[in-house]
Structure formats: structure tokens, C-alpha cells
Amino acid sequence: MCRWLSYFGESLYLEQLLFEPDYSLIDQSLNARESVTTTNGDGFGVAWFGERKEPGLFREVLPAWNDANLRNLAHHICSPLFFAHVRASTGTATSRQNCHPFSVRHWLFMHNGQIGEYEKVRRQIDNLLPDDLYSHRKGTTDSEAIFLLMLANGLDEDPKGASEKTIRQVVEIMDRADIQEAFRMTAAFADGENLYALRFSNDDKPPSLYYGHSGNGLVVVSEPLDGNTASWNSMAPQSMLIAKKDGERVISPLAV
């Protein structure tokens, strides 16, 4: 399982959340506390929104704790909305194309979890993608497939509805294939104006997901960045957080 964080609010430097907290994401890449996998060393990525509509993106196959370029970028990049992800592979290759976050047009997406016995249903899920989106399929992960399927299901017009439809489609395909392993996921996605995060599983063991604040910004994380548990709220399973540019924050159940 992977670890990730997203931030949305007043601009700050990436290093303030990536490196400086007691339990920073870089610390979690070596010593995750709420993950099946303690070490997350199968690549990393950071993405951010700036002056342009499309986000910036940097991904690498090295472990995050061992990359001087990441530390330098995090020291200099200041953004009001950014993602960071450290990867622990669930079976697919360690390659730049399989590292998160993923980006298509003005959208960013990152994910933790897995579709149980994914290789049995991979082709069926890919077959749901229209040609114009399948051309964006660069890697081999279930994460990228979920993102592209969400885009196919209307992410631009209705992010919550697209998420719900995608989850239902995956669960139906798994049921038809008689897959016994679980479908578990947390995900964050953003269009530069709004941030969305969700937590889902079709069993009783969803991956961890928390939200809190850093200054005047919202932080959504796989694990708390410090030991002050009172400052972090656990997201309920089968729910979605929607954070809008105007300051509105809503958490609502997923209709799945």
C-alpha cells in the first residue's frame, strides 16, 4: 500500500509538508504506521498547480528519501494545491509510468489501494475506456485505469457521480469474475479549482485516510503528519470530501 498527501489553501512550499513535520510523508516512505507495507520505496511523485491551467508533474523510480532533486524542488516550489505520493507496488512494475500522481489535461489523480486479483479483470476494465482516453494509458496499474474510467464516466461534469459509477462498475466486474479479494481504495483528485478525496472498500478494512489543517489550508493524508491525534479527523468509509475554491467543505456518503 502507498502513502500520499494533498494540500489545498494558501500557497506554501512543498517542503513544509513533505519534509518538515515529525511524521512527514518522507518519514512515512521509510516507516509507515498505518499501512500493510512499512516501506514505500517503489518510486514517488509530486504535482502542483501554478500559473498555468495544467499542473506541473515530477515522478521518479528512486525511493523518495534518497532523491536530492525532490528535496530541492520541494524547497523552491510554492503552490496553493499540490499532491505528493510515495509508492509501494501491489504487483505492477516499478517504472515512471506507474508512479503517481497521474495527470490528464487539467486533472490530477493519485490512489492507494488495489483491485483484488486485478490481472483477472484488467482487460475488462480497459475495454470500458473510449479510444481518446485509452491513448493516455501509459502504465499498467489499476490506479491509472480507475482514473481514466472516472474521466470516461463524466469527471468534468460530476466528480462525485463519476466516482460512484466507476466504483460500481469495478465491483460488478469483480463479482462476475467471482473475485474474493477486496477492492480497497483512497484517492485524491483535483482540477486546479477544487479538491476531492474519497475512501472506499467493499469489505470492512478500508485504507486509512485523514484530514486536518496546516495554517489556512486543508491537508488530506494517508496518515497524520504529527502525533497530535486531536488535530486529525478520520474520513468515514464510503465517503467523499469535496473542497471548493470558495472555501466550502463537504463530506458526503458515496452511493455505491
MOTA-V483121 format. One record per residue. N is the residue number from 1. RES is the residue in three letters. PHI is phi in whole degrees, -180 to 180 (* if undefined). Layout:
# MOTA-V483121
N:RES:PHI ; N:RES:PHI
This chain:
# MOTA-V483121
1:MET:* ; 2:CYS:-98 ; 3:ARG:-129 ; 4:TRP:-150 ; 5:LEU:-143 ; 6:SER:-132 ; 7:TYR:-134 ; 8:PHE:-149 ; 9:GLY:166 ; 10:GLU:-65 ; 11:SER:-58 ; 12:LEU:-145 ; 13:TYR:-78 ; 14:LEU:-57 ; 15:GLU:-62 ; 16:GLN:-64 ; 17:LEU:-111 ; 18:LEU:-74 ; 19:PHE:-120 ; 20:GLU:-81 ; 21:PRO:-63 ; 22:ASP:-58 ; 23:TYR:-115 ; 24:SER:-63 ; 25:LEU:-61 ; 26:ILE:-67 ; 27:ASP:-62 ; 28:GLN:-65 ; 29:SER:-64 ; 30:LEU:-100 ; 31:ASN:-149 ; 32:ALA:-67 ; 33:ARG:-103 ; 34:GLU:-126 ; 35:SER:-126 ; 36:VAL:-61 ; 37:THR:-106 ; 38:THR:-70 ; 39:THR:-103 ; 40:ASN:-120 ; 41:GLY:-119 ; 42:ASP:-96 ; 43:GLY:104 ; 44:PHE:-155 ; 45:GLY:-160 ; 46:VAL:-132 ; 47:ALA:-145 ; 48:TRP:-152 ; 49:PHE:-103 ; 50:GLY:-131 ; 51:GLU:-78 ; 52:ARG:-91 ; 53:LYS:-69 ; 54:GLU:-82 ; 55:PRO:-77 ; 56:GLY:-82 ; 57:LEU:-148 ; 58:PHE:-136 ; 59:ARG:-133 ; 60:GLU:-153 ; 61:VAL:-89 ; 62:LEU:-69 ; 63:PRO:-61 ; 64:ALA:-61 ; 65:TRP:-71 ; 66:ASN:-119 ; 67:ASP:-118 ; 68:ALA:-67 ; 69:ASN:-63 ; 70:LEU:-63 ; 71:ARG:-61 ; 72:ASN:-67 ; 73:LEU:-61 ; 74:ALA:-64 ; 75:HIS:-72 ; 76:HIS:-106 ; 77:ILE:-85 ; 78:CYS:-120 ; 79:SER:-150 ; 80:PRO:-86 ; 81:LEU:-151 ; 82:PHE:-146 ; 83:PHE:-121 ; 84:ALA:-146 ; 85:HIS:-148 ; 86:VAL:-118 ; 87:ARG:-106 ; 88:ALA:-123 ; 89:SER:-62 ; 90:THR:-104 ; 91:GLY:136 ; 92:THR:-88 ; 93:ALA:-65 ; 94:THR:-85 ; 95:SER:-146 ; 96:ARG:-61 ; 97:GLN:-66 ; 98:ASN:-95 ; 99:CYS:-82 ; 100:HIS:-93 ; 101:PRO:-73 ; 102:PHE:-105 ; 103:SER:-136 ; 104:VAL:-136 ; 105:ARG:54 ; 106:HIS:-98 ; 107:TRP:-102 ; 108:LEU:-117 ; 109:PHE:-150 ; 110:MET:-146 ; 111:HIS:-153 ; 112:ASN:-134 ; 113:GLY:129 ; 114:GLN:-166 ; 115:ILE:-86 ; 116:GLY:-56 ; 117:GLU:51 ; 118:TYR:-56 ; 119:GLU:-60 ; 120:LYS:-73 ; 121:VAL:-123 ; 122:ARG:-56 ; 123:ARG:-66 ; 124:GLN:-64 ; 125:ILE:-69 ; 126:ASP:-60 ; 127:ASN:-66 ; 128:LEU:-80 ; 129:LEU:-85 ; 130:PRO:-69 ; 131:ASP:-57 ; 132:ASP:-67 ; 133:LEU:-92 ; 134:TYR:-61 ; 135:SER:-64 ; 136:HIS:-88 ; 137:ARG:-78 ; 138:LYS:-100 ; 139:GLY:-112 ; 140:THR:-127 ; 141:THR:-84 ; 142:ASP:-68 ; 143:SER:-59 ; 144:GLU:-63 ; 145:ALA:-63 ; 146:ILE:-61 ; 147:PHE:-59 ; 148:LEU:-66 ; 149:LEU:-68 ; 150:MET:-62 ; 151:LEU:-62 ; 152:ALA:-64 ; 153:ASN:-91 ; 154:GLY:100 ; 155:LEU:-57 ; 156:ASP:-62 ; 157:GLU:-90 ; 158:ASP:-149 ; 159:PRO:-57 ; 160:LYS:-68 ; 161:GLY:-63 ; 162:ALA:-65 ; 163:SER:-65 ; 164:GLU:-64 ; 165:LYS:-63 ; 166:THR:-63 ; 167:ILE:-60 ; 168:ARG:-62 ; 169:GLN:-61 ; 170:VAL:-64 ; 171:VAL:-62 ; 172:GLU:-63 ; 173:ILE:-63 ; 174:MET:-63 ; 175:ASP:-63 ; 176:ARG:-65 ; 177:ALA:-86 ; 178:ASP:57 ; 179:ILE:-82 ; 180:GLN:-95 ; 181:GLU:-70 ; 182:ALA:-82 ; 183:PHE:-105 ; 184:ARG:-127 ; 185:MET:-161 ; 186:THR:-120 ; 187:ALA:-151 ; 188:ALA:-128 ; 189:PHE:-149 ; 190:ALA:-152 ; 191:ASP:-115 ; 192:GLY:93 ; 193:GLU:-112 ; 194:ASN:-139 ; 195:LEU:-119 ; 196:TYR:-127 ; 197:ALA:-144 ; 198:LEU:-140 ; 199:ARG:-135 ; 200:PHE:-150 ; 201:SER:-158 ; 202:ASN:-98 ; 203:ASP:-133 ; 204:ASP:-100 ; 205:LYS:-130 ; 206:PRO:-69 ; 207:PRO:-61 ; 208:SER:-70 ; 209:LEU:-157 ; 210:TYR:-132 ; 211:TYR:-136 ; 212:GLY:-159 ; 213:HIS:-136 ; 214:SER:-128 ; 215:GLY:61 ; 216:ASN:-101 ; 217:GLY:-118 ; 218:LEU:-91 ; 219:VAL:-122 ; 220:VAL:-118 ; 221:VAL:-141 ; 222:SER:-68 ; 223:GLU:-140 ; 224:PRO:-56 ; 225:LEU:-90 ; 226:ASP:-152 ; 227:GLY:-89 ; 228:ASN:-86 ; 229:THR:-63 ; 230:ALA:-68 ; 231:SER:-90 ; 232:TRP:-123 ; 233:ASN:-111 ; 234:SER:-80 ; 235:MET:-69 ; 236:ALA:-69 ; 237:PRO:-60 ; 238:GLN:56 ; 239:SER:-140 ; 240:MET:-131 ; 241:LEU:-102 ; 242:ILE:-122 ; 243:ALA:-119 ; 244:LYS:-104 ; 245:LYS:-61 ; 246:ASP:-77 ; 247:GLY:101 ; 248:GLU:-66 ; 249:ARG:-129 ; 250:VAL:-134 ; 251:ILE:-120 ; 252:SER:-137 ; 253:PRO:-70 ; 254:LEU:-85 ; 255:ALA:-87 ; 256:VAL:-128
